[in-house]
Each structure stands twice: as C-alpha cells, then as structure tokens.
Amino acid sequence: IKFMCESHNEFFCTDCVVSHTGSGHVVKTFRPSYDEMKSALDGLIGDMQQVAKQIGQTRETQEIEEKKLVDFYNYQVAKTDECYDRIIKSINDKRAQIIDSLKAGLHEQRKLVESDKSRILQRNERVENAVGQLIKLKNVIYNVHYEQYHAVMSEKTAEAKMLQ
C-alpha cells in the first residue's frame, strides 16, 4: 500500500504519512497497478512517436525552404560580386589619384619640415650655449660681483623669453 497527500501532491512511505495527517491534508492510500502504468506509458509513447513524425515532416519542409533560401542568396551574392568588381576598379583608380596628390603634398611638407628643423637646431644651439654660460657662472658665483651677476641674469632671462 502506498500513500499520497493530494493537498501537496506528494507520495509517502508508511513512516512519513504521520507528518501529513491532520487539517489541510488529504491523504489517500492506493496500490500501484502495473497494467495501468504500462498502458499510460504506451499512450505516452504513441503520442511522442506522433510528435516525432510531425517533427520529421516539418524538418523536410524546412530543408526545402532552406535550399530555396540558399539559392536565392547565392544568386544575390553573385550579382553583388559583379557590381563590387566594377566599383572596386573605380575606387582603385580614384585611390591612385589621391595617392599621387598626397605624395606631392608630402614632398612640399618635407621641405617645410626641413626648414623648421634647421631653425630648431639653431635655437637649440643658442639654448645650450646659454645653459653652458649659466652653469659656468654658477660654478664661479662666489667670485662674481653682484652687478655682473645681475647683468648676465637680465640678458639670459630676455634670451630665454625670446627662444621660447
């Protein structure tokens, strides 16, 4: 004999049934019928086999539709490739024109950069000379008159502002 609490839809052994007696619990006893269980399984197996058959038919239909879809897209890809080949040729021609123009612009800019480099090198030499003179002054600061120090500082401060 088996027990089931219909209120909670739970099965129990004889030891656990005591915890489900009382208010709010409807406990029933039953005997499993293996013939009924087999019959229920046969019915469910039949239902599942029918579903499997329907799924198989649906898969066949989907495969046909998929082939149509693939054929359509392959045709579209072929047409797109053809159009893009023409577009790419046109773009490559334009690219060559732009590159030639950029090369000419680069040549002109390089001339300007070289001129700027020369001016920067001259400024750098003047700064390095000024730094060298200031370091020499710093090394002999105890032997320099304040007026001489002040004159050099004024001159180098003005030169620093000019070189910036």
C-alpha positions in Angstrom: 0.0 0.0 0.0 1.2 3.5 -0.9 0.2 6.9 0.5 -0.3 10.2 -1.3 -1.1 13.6 0.1 -3.4 15.1 -2.6 -3.2 18.5 -1.0 0.6 18.7 -1.7 0.7 16.1 -4.5 3.4 14.1 -2.6 4.0 10.4 -2.2 4.9 9.0 1.3 6.1 5.8 2.9 4.3 4.4 5.9 6.7 6.2 8.3 6.3 9.7 6.7 2.5 9.6 6.4 2.0 10.6 10.0 3.5 14.1 9.3 0.8 14.7 6.7 -2.2 13.8 8.8 -4.5 16.5 10.2 -6.0 19.7 9.0 -5.1 20.8 5.4 -4.0 17.3 4.3 -6.0 14.9 2.2 -4.1 11.6 2.4 -5.2 8.6 0.3 -4.0 5.1 0.0 -3.5 3.4 -3.3 -2.0 0.3 -4.8 0.1 0.8 -8.0 -1.4 -1.0 -11.0 1.4 -2.1 -13.3 -1.0 -2.8 -16.1 -2.4 0.8 -15.8 1.2 2.1 -15.7 2.2 0.2 -18.8 -1.0 1.4 -20.6 -0.2 5.0 -19.7 3.4 4.6 -20.9 2.1 3.0 -24.2 -0.2 6.0 -24.7 2.6 8.5 -24.0 5.0 6.6 -26.3 2.4 6.7 -29.1 1.9 10.4 -28.5 5.6 11.0 -28.6 6.0 8.9 -31.8 3.3 11.0 -33.4 5.1 14.2 -32.4 8.4 12.8 -33.8 6.7 12.1 -37.1 5.3 15.6 -37.3 8.8 17.0 -36.4 10.3 14.9 -39.2 7.8 16.3 -41.7 8.5 19.8 -40.5 12.2 19.2 -40.9 11.7 18.1 -44.5 9.7 21.2 -45.3 12.3 23.4 -43.6 15.1 21.8 -45.7 13.3 22.5 -48.9 12.7 26.1 -47.8 16.3 26.4 -46.7 17.6 25.2 -50.1 15.4 27.9 -51.8 16.7 30.5 -49.4 20.4 29.4 -50.0 19.8 29.5 -53.8 18.3 33.0 -53.6 21.2 34.3 -51.5 23.8 32.7 -53.7 22.3 34.5 -56.7 22.3 37.8 -54.8 25.9 37.2 -53.8 26.9 36.6 -57.4 25.2 39.8 -58.5 26.8 41.7 -55.7 30.3 40.4 -56.5 29.8 41.6 -60.1 28.8 45.1 -59.0 31.5 45.4 -56.5 34.2 44.4 -59.0 33.2 47.4 -61.1 33.0 49.7 -58.0 36.4 48.4 -56.8 38.0 49.2 -60.1 36.6 52.7 -60.0 37.8 53.1 -56.4 41.3 51.9 -57.2 41.6 54.5 -60.0 40.5 57.2 -57.6 42.8 55.8 -54.9 45.8 56.1 -57.3 44.9 59.8 -58.0 44.6 60.6 -54.3 48.0 58.8 -53.5 49.7 60.8 -56.2 48.3 64.0 -54.8 49.3 63.1 -51.3 52.9 62.3 -52.4 53.1 65.7 -54.0 51.8 67.3 -50.7 54.2 65.2 -48.7 57.2 66.5 -50.8 56.2 70.1 -50.1 55.6 69.5 -46.4 59.0 67.8 -46.1 60.7 70.9 -47.5 58.9 73.0 -44.8 59.8 70.5 -42.1 63.5 70.6 -43.1 63.4 74.4 -42.9 61.8 74.2 -39.4 64.4 71.6 -38.3 67.2 74.0 -39.3 65.7 76.8 -37.2 65.1 74.5 -34.3 68.7 73.3 -34.3 69.9 76.9 -34.3 67.6 77.7 -31.3 68.8 74.6 -29.5 72.5 75.6 -30.0 71.7 79.0 -28.6 69.9 77.5 -25.6 72.8 75.0 -25.0 75.3 77.9 -25.1 73.2 79.9 -22.7 72.9 76.9 -20.3 76.7 76.4 -20.5 77.3 80.1 -19.7 74.9 79.9 -16.8 76.5 76.8 -15.4 79.9 78.5 -15.6 78.5 81.5 -13.8 77.0 79.2 -11.1 80.4 77.5 -10.6 82.2 80.8 -10.0 79.3 82.6 -8.3 81.5 83.5 -5.2 84.0 85.3 -7.5 81.4 87.4 -9.4 80.3 90.9 -8.5 76.5 91.3 -8.0 76.3 93.8 -10.8 77.9 91.4 -13.2 75.6 88.6 -12.0 72.5 90.8 -12.4 73.6 91.9 -15.9 74.1 88.2 -17.0 70.7 87.2 -15.5 68.9 90.0 -17.2 70.5 89.2 -20.6 69.8 85.4 -20.2 66.2 85.9 -19.0 65.5 88.0 -22.0 67.2 85.5 -24.3 65.1 82.7 -22.7 61.9 84.5 -23.4 63.0 85.2 -27.0 63.9 81.5 -27.5 60.6 80.1 -26.2 
